[in-house]
Amino acid sequence: MKTIDHLVYCVPNLQEGIQYFKNKFNIEASYGGRHLEQGTHNALFNIGNQIYFEILAPDPENKNVKPPRWMGIDLITEPKITRWGIKSNTIKEDLEILKRVDPELAISKIGKRQKTDGSILNWELSIPLPQPEVEAIPFLIDWKKSKHPTSGIKQECELIRFTIAHPQPDKLSQILKSLNIEVKIKQAKEIALHAEIQGPSGKIIL
């Protein structure tokens, strides 16, 4: 079975998002970097089992990328989890599965960036779209031979539960099964992604 790689929590302002998790949950998120082609930047914290929680915000210094930007970042009315990624070591085959669901979800790109410790991250990613606000179908990421981003981040939290609310749970379940991943799906009128995390100051429900 494939596993979750990271959860994407979109906020309007990165520093305010970092401060929110520090003040309310006693979590120190580490600045990740800038996504120059997407117009965003991020901060991360480790939630165990090679999974990280990504706080994502528009990059105010990047004037070259105009809305709508990826991950639903320009559609949110409040901070929320809008995307989730899964680890894929069979990304070519998995992209074909996504292509049958929606060809736009199956566009991938190879990237790299230097971390603050000097090491290089290399990856291939199926590019999350600017819309909808919340996407239940996961994007794919293959970290190639790089160390996973969590390897340099102290773990202070643990993901206890991840669930999806969806108006067509059976249909979504079949898509996830074809990608060889299993997640609890609840019937709901609107799509939503929910995480329960055990943090230093107690349980976090998002």
Secondary structure, DSSP 8 states (H G I E B T S, - for coil): ---EEEEEEE-S-HHHHHHHHHHHH----EEEEEETTTTEEEEEEE-STT-EEEEEEE-TT--SS-SS-GGGTTT-SS-EEEEEEEE-S-HHHHHHHHHHH-GGGG-EEEEEEE-TTS-EEEEEEE---S-SSS--S-EEEE-TTS--GGGGS-B--EEEEEEEEES-HHHHHHHHHHTT---EEEE-SS-EEEEEEEETTEEEE-
